[in-house]
């Protein structure tokens, strides 16, 4: 279906919000889980007559609930490679529809069976898994956005951040006493998830449309020699048949930029997850900070709007370097328990969180072939899922401030080390330009030289 790219962007984005990673607002979700009595049976106590409180009742309950963030994010990431391959093979429509169905099942489990431990684990696995079933198809909007593709990717990330606000809204309704948890669950499923299912089945294409809809032109990639112009000269590149192959995917994964991003993506996700998990431990004596962090994450869409504009003028690699530095500052301050330090940590968390995925996607999008983009995004997330599982198992039960301090130091060192390859990449002239945007041929068309923030210039057919 032919739809204006901007309208398509905001439809995709709205679905990404309503079926997004609401657990990113972990402070609010923790309150919801404790209030629902999740893992209360591990405390060997009878259910309180006046209802469950909004904090943990015993250390075992705290550890088990805290692991659910790792479970959801690991599930979100671990299955992403297969999701990416599924989308490359079967298309965005089937992938997105499956994602909404999985979300409906996952939310039903946590909504109606919060006291069944096995159901809770299955629920958070499905809730996490469903996210990239939606986000990865939504990222195909870049096929329509033309020169605004960086803007479009960050906008999808912004809408994903807004899903934290959805959970905050649920908590507000619950706190008001107007609806019970069960009523909220029914309404969310009937009036939000089911319409998302119908819209996804209608709006997402069966296959990725490589037309530049936003520029109202048709492009046809042909097998021939074309000239790619760069700032330092010209060279010819023979264009291979644009067919997805396992060998082609493997060659792409071992490229130095892609391989470095695979490791950094996992490390960065683990770093932010760790800070979120220990925030309620470090600042347990500061109720104002614990309340503030709920709103800080929910409003991460604000810096995301700013980032979407900055990506139009600043190279993605420099954005990654700057955000990595902010992440380092976050780890330095996280060893201090003062209100001022906690406030700055929350701001750093919001800033790094707002483009958690999309800064890497934008960087790789400069030179990756579009036929592998879904698989690369899936690979990034799958390795990240493995990383989070290992990190969760290693850190489980370690709430000693000294241990947390050492982990913070280790992650700070990691962020410093990643600056080395990133700075090297800024001095390299890109040799691989994404074929769908740099190699275009149209009978009778004229070539137009277009500059990019990366310093590369490519020929476009107009």
C-alpha positions as CSV (number, residue, x, y, z in Angstrom):
1,X,0.0,0.0,0.0
2,X,1.4,3.4,-1.0
3,X,1.4,5.8,1.9
4,X,3.2,9.0,2.4
5,X,6.5,8.2,4.2
6,X,5.8,10.6,7.1
7,X,2.4,9.2,7.8
8,X,3.8,5.7,7.6
9,X,6.5,6.7,10.1
10,X,4.0,7.9,12.7
11,X,1.7,4.9,12.2
12,X,4.7,2.5,12.7
13,X,5.8,4.7,15.6
14,X,2.4,4.6,17.3
15,X,2.4,0.8,17.2
16,X,6.0,0.8,18.5
17,X,4.7,2.8,21.5
18,X,1.7,0.7,22.3
19,X,3.5,-2.6,21.8
20,X,6.9,-1.4,22.9
21,X,9.3,-2.1,25.8
22,X,7.2,-0.7,28.6
23,X,9.5,-2.5,31.1
24,X,12.1,0.1,30.4
25,X,10.4,2.2,33.0
26,X,11.6,-0.3,35.5
27,X,10.9,1.8,38.6
28,X,7.2,1.9,37.8
29,X,7.1,-1.7,36.8
30,X,8.7,-2.8,40.0
31,X,6.0,-1.1,42.0
32,X,3.3,-2.8,39.8
33,X,4.9,-6.2,40.3
34,X,5.3,-5.9,44.1
35,X,1.7,-4.5,44.3
36,X,0.5,-7.6,42.3
37,X,2.3,-9.9,44.7
38,X,4.7,-11.3,42.1
39,X,7.1,-13.7,43.9
40,X,5.6,-12.9,47.3
41,X,5.4,-16.7,47.8
42,X,9.2,-16.8,48.2
43,X,8.9,-14.9,51.5
44,X,7.1,-17.8,53.2
45,X,4.4,-15.5,54.4
46,X,0.6,-15.4,54.1
47,X,-0.8,-12.8,51.7
48,X,-1.6,-9.6,53.6
49,X,-5.3,-8.9,54.0
50,X,-4.9,-5.2,53.2
51,X,-3.1,-5.9,49.9
52,X,0.6,-6.1,48.9
53,X,2.8,-3.0,49.4
54,X,4.8,-1.4,46.6
55,X,8.2,-2.6,47.7
56,X,9.8,-5.9,48.4
57,X,8.9,-7.9,51.4
58,X,12.0,-10.0,51.6
59,X,15.4,-10.2,49.9
60,X,14.5,-13.3,47.8
61,X,11.5,-11.5,46.4
62,X,13.6,-8.5,45.5
63,X,16.3,-10.6,43.7
64,X,13.7,-12.6,41.7
65,X,11.7,-9.5,40.7
66,X,15.0,-7.7,39.8
67,X,15.9,-10.6,37.5
68,X,12.7,-10.1,35.4
69,X,14.3,-7.0,33.8
70,X,17.2,-9.2,32.7
71,X,14.8,-11.9,31.5
72,X,12.7,-9.5,29.4
73,X,15.7,-7.7,27.9
74,X,17.5,-10.9,27.2
75,X,14.4,-12.3,25.5
76,X,14.0,-9.0,23.6
77,X,17.6,-9.4,22.3
78,X,18.3,-13.1,22.1
79,X,15.6,-14.0,19.5
80,X,16.3,-11.0,17.4
81,X,18.6,-12.7,14.9
82,X,15.9,-15.2,13.9
83,X,13.4,-12.3,13.9
84,X,15.6,-10.3,11.5
85,X,16.1,-13.3,9.2
86,X,12.3,-14.0,9.4
87,X,11.7,-10.4,8.3
88,X,14.3,-10.6,5.5
89,X,12.6,-13.8,4.2
90,X,8.9,-13.4,4.9
91,X,8.6,-9.6,5.1
92,X,7.5,-7.0,7.7
93,X,3.7,-7.9,7.7
94,X,4.0,-11.4,9.0
95,X,6.7,-10.4,11.5
96,X,4.8,-7.5,13.0
97,X,1.5,-9.5,13.3
98,X,3.3,-12.3,15.1
99,X,4.8,-9.7,17.5
100,X,1.4,-8.3,18.5
101,X,0.0,-11.8,19.0
102,X,3.0,-12.7,21.3
103,X,2.4,-9.4,23.2
104,X,-1.2,-10.3,23.8
105,X,-0.3,-13.7,25.2
106,X,2.5,-12.3,27.3
107,X,0.5,-9.5,28.8
108,X,-2.4,-11.9,29.6
109,X,-0.1,-14.1,31.6
110,X,1.3,-11.4,33.8
111,X,-2.0,-9.6,34.1
112,X,-4.1,-12.6,35.2
113,X,-1.5,-15.1,36.7
114,X,0.9,-12.9,38.7
115,X,1.1,-15.5,41.5
116,X,2.3,-18.4,39.3
117,X,6.0,-18.2,39.0
118,X,6.3,-20.2,35.8
119,X,3.7,-17.9,34.2
120,X,5.6,-14.8,35.3
121,X,8.8,-16.1,33.6
122,X,7.0,-17.1,30.4
123,X,5.2,-13.7,30.4
124,X,8.4,-11.6,30.6
125,X,10.0,-13.8,28.0
126,X,7.2,-13.1,25.6
127,X,6.9,-9.4,26.5
128,X,10.6,-9.0,25.7
129,X,10.4,-11.2,22.6
130,X,7.5,-9.3,21.1
131,X,9.4,-5.9,21.1
132,X,11.7,-6.6,18.2
133,X,8.9,-8.4,16.3
134,X,7.6,-4.8,16.0
135,X,10.7,-2.6,16.1
136,X,12.6,-4.4,13.3
137,X,9.7,-4.2,10.8
138,X,9.1,-0.6,11.9
139,X,12.7,0.3,11.0
140,X,12.0,-0.5,7.4
141,X,10.4,2.9,7.2
142,X,13.9,4.0,6.1
143,X,13.2,2.5,2.7
144,X,10.7,5.3,2.2
145,X,12.4,8.2,4.0
146,X,15.2,8.9,1.5
147,X,17.6,11.5,2.8
148,X,15.7,11.7,6.1
149,X,16.5,8.1,7.0
150,X,18.5,9.0,10.1
151,X,15.7,11.1,11.3
152,X,13.2,8.3,10.7
153,X,15.2,5.7,12.7
154,X,15.6,8.0,15.7
155,X,11.9,8.8,15.6
156,X,11.1,5.1,15.8
157,X,13.4,5.0,18.8
158,X,11.5,8.0,20.3
159,X,8.2,6.2,20.0
160,X,9.7,3.2,21.6
161,X,10.7,5.3,24.6
162,X,7.2,6.6,24.9
163,X,6.0,3.1,25.8
164,X,7.4,3.8,29.3
165,X,4.7,6.5,29.5
166,X,2.1,3.8,28.7
167,X,3.0,1.9,31.9
168,X,3.1,5.2,33.9
169,X,-0.5,5.9,32.7
170,X,-1.6,2.4,33.8
171,X,-0.1,3.0,37.3
172,X,-1.8,6.4,37.5
173,X,-5.2,4.8,36.7
174,X,-4.5,2.1,39.2
175,X,-3.4,4.5,41.9
176,X,-6.6,6.6,41.4
177,X,-8.7,3.6,42.3
178,X,-11.1,4.0,39.4
179,X,-10.2,0.7,37.8
180,X,-8.8,-2.6,39.2
181,X,-5.7,-4.3,37.7
182,X,-8.0,-6.9,36.0
183,X,-10.1,-4.1,34.4
184,X,-7.0,-2.3,33.1
185,X,-5.7,-5.5,31.6
186,X,-8.9,-6.2,29.8
187,X,-9.1,-2.7,28.4
188,X,-5.5,-2.6,27.3
189,X,-6.0,-5.9,25.4
190,X,-9.3,-5.0,23.8
191,X,-8.9,-1.3,23.0
192,X,-5.1,-1.2,22.4
193,X,-3.6,-4.5,21.4
194,X,-6.3,-5.9,19.2
195,X,-6.5,-2.6,17.1
196,X,-2.7,-2.7,16.8
197,X,-3.0,-6.2,15.5
198,X,-5.5,-5.1,12.8
199,X,-3.5,-2.0,11.8
200,X,-0.3,-4.1,11.6
201,X,-1.9,-6.6,9.3
202,X,-3.1,-3.7,7.1
203,X,-0.2,-1.1,7.0
204,X,3.0,-3.2,7.0
205,X,4.0,-4.4,3.5
206,X,4.5,-8.1,2.6
207,X,8.0,-7.3,1.4
208,X,10.3,-4.3,1.9
209,X,9.5,-1.7,-0.7
210,X,12.7,-0.2,-1.9
211,X,11.1,2.7,-3.7
212,X,12.0,6.2,-2.5
213,X,8.4,7.1,-1.8
214,X,9.3,10.3,-0.1
215,X,10.9,11.5,-3.3
216,X,8.3,10.1,-5.6
217,X,10.8,8.2,-7.8
218,X,11.4,4.6,-8.8
219,X,14.8,3.1,-8.7
220,X,16.1,0.0,-10.4
221,X,19.3,-1.6,-9.4
222,X,21.1,-3.1,-12.4
223,X,24.2,-5.3,-12.8
224,X,26.7,-2.9,-14.2
225,X,29.8,-0.9,-13.3
226,X,29.0,2.4,-11.7
227,X,31.2,5.2,-10.4
228,X,31.1,6.1,-6.7
229,X,32.4,9.6,-6.0
230,X,34.1,10.3,-2.7
231,X,35.9,13.3,-1.4
232,X,39.3,11.8,-2.1
233,X,38.6,10.5,-5.6
234,X,36.7,7.9,-7.6
235,X,36.7,4.2,-7.9
236,X,34.6,1.6,-9.7
237,X,32.7,-1.1,-7.9
238,X,31.1,-4.1,-9.6
239,X,27.6,-4.4,-8.3
240,X,26.7,-8.0,-7.4
241,X,23.2,-9.5,-7.6
242,X,21.3,-8.2,-4.5
243,X,20.4,-11.6,-3.1
244,X,20.4,-12.6,0.6
245,X,22.9,-15.4,1.3
246,X,24.4,-16.9,4.5
247,X,27.9,-16.3,3.2
248,X,27.1,-12.7,2.4
249,X,25.7,-12.2,5.9
250,X,28.8,-13.8,7.5
251,X,31.1,-11.5,5.5
252,X,29.1,-8.5,6.6
253,X,29.2,-9.6,10.3
254,X,33.1,-9.8,10.3
255,X,33.5,-6.3,8.9
256,X,35.5,-4.3,11.4
257,X,32.8,-1.7,11.9
258,X,30.0,-4.3,12.3
259,X,32.0,-6.5,14.6
260,X,33.0,-3.6,16.9
261,X,29.3,-2.5,17.0
262,X,28.2,-6.0,17.9
263,X,30.4,-5.9,21.0
264,X,29.6,-2.3,21.9
265,X,25.9,-2.8,21.4
266,X,25.8,-5.6,24.0
267,X,28.1,-3.8,26.4
268,X,26.1,-0.5,26.2
269,X,22.8,-2.3,26.8
270,X,24.3,-4.2,29.7
271,X,25.7,-1.0,31.2
272,X,22.3,0.8,31.1
273,X,20.4,-2.3,32.4
274,X,22.9,-2.5,35.4
275,X,22.4,1.1,36.4
276,X,18.6,0.7,36.2
277,X,18.7,-2.4,38.4
278,X,21.0,-0.9,41.1
279,X,19.3,2.5,41.2
280,X,16.7,1.5,43.8
281,X,19.5,-0.1,45.9
282,X,22.0,2.9,45.8
283,X,19.3,5.5,46.4
284,X,17.0,3.5,48.6
285,X,17.0,6.2,51.2
286,X,15.9,8.9,48.8
287,X,12.2,8.5,47.9
288,X,12.3,11.7,45.8
289,X,14.9,10.2,43.5
290,X,13.0,6.9,43.2
291,X,9.9,8.8,42.2
292,X,11.9,11.0,39.9
293,X,13.4,8.2,37.9
294,X,9.9,6.9,36.9
295,X,9.3,10.2,35.1
296,X,12.8,10.6,33.8
297,X,12.7,7.4,31.8
298,X,9.1,8.1,30.7
299,X,10.2,11.5,29.3
300,X,13.2,10.1,27.4
301,X,11.3,11.0,24.2
302,X,12.3,14.6,24.7
303,X,16.0,14.2,24.2
304,X,15.1,11.7,21.5
305,X,13.5,14.6,19.5
306,X,16.7,16.6,19.9
307,X,18.8,13.7,18.8
308,X,16.7,13.2,15.7
309,X,17.6,16.7,14.6
310,X,21.2,16.4,15.5
311,X,21.5,13.3,13.4
312,X,20.7,15.5,10.4
313,X,23.9,17.5,11.0
314,X,26.3,15.4,12.9
315,X,27.8,12.1,11.8
316,X,26.5,9.0,13.6
317,X,30.0,8.0,14.7
318,X,30.4,11.3,16.6
319,X,27.0,10.9,18.2
320,X,28.1,7.4,19.4
321,X,31.3,8.9,20.8
322,X,29.5,11.6,22.7
323,X,26.8,9.3,24.1
324,X,29.5,6.8,25.2
325,X,31.2,9.6,27.1
326,X,27.9,10.5,28.9
327,X,27.6,6.8,29.7
328,X,31.0,6.9,31.3
329,X,30.0,9.9,33.4
330,X,26.9,7.9,34.5
331,X,29.1,5.1,35.9
332,X,31.4,7.6,37.7
333,X,28.5,9.2,39.5
334,X,26.7,6.0,40.3
335,X,29.2,5.2,43.1
336,X,28.0,8.3,45.0
337,X,24.8,8.2,47.0
338,X,24.0,11.9,47.2
339,X,20.8,13.4,45.7
340,X,22.8,15.6,43.3
341,X,24.7,12.6,42.0
342,X,21.6,10.6,41.7
343,X,19.8,13.3,39.8
344,X,22.7,13.6,37.2
345,X,22.8,9.8,36.9
346,X,19.1,9.8,36.1
347,X,19.6,12.5,33.4
348,X,22.6,10.6,31.9
349,X,20.4,7.4,32.0
350,X,17.6,9.2,30.1
351,X,20.1,10.7,27.5
352,X,21.9,7.4,26.8
353,X,18.6,5.4,26.9
354,X,16.8,7.6,24.4
355,X,18.9,6.4,21.4
356,X,19.9,3.1,23.0
357,X,19.6,1.2,19.7
358,X,19.2,3.7,17.0
359,X,22.6,5.4,17.2
360,X,24.2,2.1,16.2
361,X,21.6,1.4,13.5
362,X,22.2,4.8,12.0
363,X,26.0,4.3,11.9
364,X,25.7,0.9,10.2
365,X,23.0,2.2,7.9
366,X,25.6,4.4,6.1
367,X,27.3,1.4,4.4
368,X,25.3,-1.8,4.9
369,X,23.4,-3.3,2.1
370,X,19.6,-3.1,2.8
371,X,19.0,-6.8,2.2
372,X,21.1,-7.6,5.3
373,X,19.8,-4.8,7.6
374,X,17.2,-6.9,9.3
375,X,19.6,-9.8,9.9
376,X,22.3,-7.4,11.2
377,X,19.9,-5.7,13.6
378,X,18.8,-9.2,14.7
379,X,22.5,-10.2,15.2
380,X,23.2,-7.1,17.3
381,X,20.3,-7.9,19.6
382,X,20.9,-11.6,19.8
383,X,24.5,-11.2,21.0
384,X,23.2,-8.6,23.4
385,X,20.7,-11.1,24.8
386,X,23.4,-13.6,25.5
387,X,25.5,-10.9,27.1
388,X,22.5,-9.9,29.4
389,X,21.9,-13.5,30.4
390,X,25.5,-13.9,31.5
391,X,25.6,-10.5,33.2
392,X,22.4,-11.3,35.1
393,X,23.7,-14.7,36.3
394,X,27.1,-13.2,37.4
395,X,25.5,-10.2,39.2
396,X,22.6,-12.0,40.9
397,X,22.7,-11.5,44.6
398,X,25.5,-9.0,44.6
399,X,24.0,-6.0,46.4
400,X,27.1,-5.1,48.4
401,X,28.0,-1.5,47.7
402,X,31.7,-2.4,47.4
403,X,30.9,-5.0,44.7
404,X,28.7,-2.5,42.9
405,X,31.5,0.0,43.0
406,X,34.0,-2.4,41.4
407,X,31.5,-3.3,38.6
408,X,31.0,0.4,38.0
409,X,34.7,0.9,37.6
410,X,34.9,-2.0,35.2
411,X,32.2,-0.6,33.0
412,X,33.8,2.8,33.0
413,X,37.0,1.2,31.8
414,X,35.1,-0.6,29.1
415,X,33.5,2.7,27.8
416,X,37.0,4.3,27.7
417,X,38.4,1.4,25.7
418,X,35.6,1.6,23.1
419,X,36.6,5.2,22.3
420,X,39.8,3.8,20.6
421,X,38.1,2.0,17.7
422,X,35.4,4.7,17.4
423,X,38.0,7.4,17.0
424,X,39.8,5.3,14.4
425,X,36.6,4.9,12.4
426,X,36.3,8.7,12.2
427,X,39.5,8.8,10.2
428,X,38.5,6.0,7.8
429,X,36.8,6.9,4.5
430,X,33.9,4.5,4.1
431,X,34.6,1.8,1.5
432,X,31.2,0.2,1.6
433,X,28.2,2.3,0.8
434,X,24.8,0.8,1.2
435,X,23.9,-0.4,-2.3
436,X,20.2,0.6,-2.1
437,X,21.2,4.2,-1.7
438,X,24.5,4.5,-3.6
439,X,24.0,2.3,-6.6
440,X,21.0,3.3,-8.6
441,X,20.4,3.3,-12.3
442,X,17.3,4.4,-14.1
443,X,17.0,4.5,-17.9
444,X,17.4,8.1,-19.1
445,X,17.9,9.4,-15.5
446,X,20.4,11.9,-14.4
447,X,22.9,11.5,-11.6
448,X,22.8,13.8,-8.6
449,X,25.7,14.1,-6.2
450,X,24.6,14.0,-2.6
451,X,26.7,14.6,0.5
452,X,26.2,12.8,3.8
453,X,27.3,13.6,7.3
454,X,29.8,10.9,7.2
455,X,31.8,12.8,4.5
456,X,30.9,10.4,1.8
457,X,29.2,11.5,-1.5
458,X,27.1,9.3,-3.6
459,X,25.3,9.4,-6.9
460,X,21.5,9.4,-6.8
461,X,19.2,9.1,-9.7
462,X,16.6,11.9,-10.0
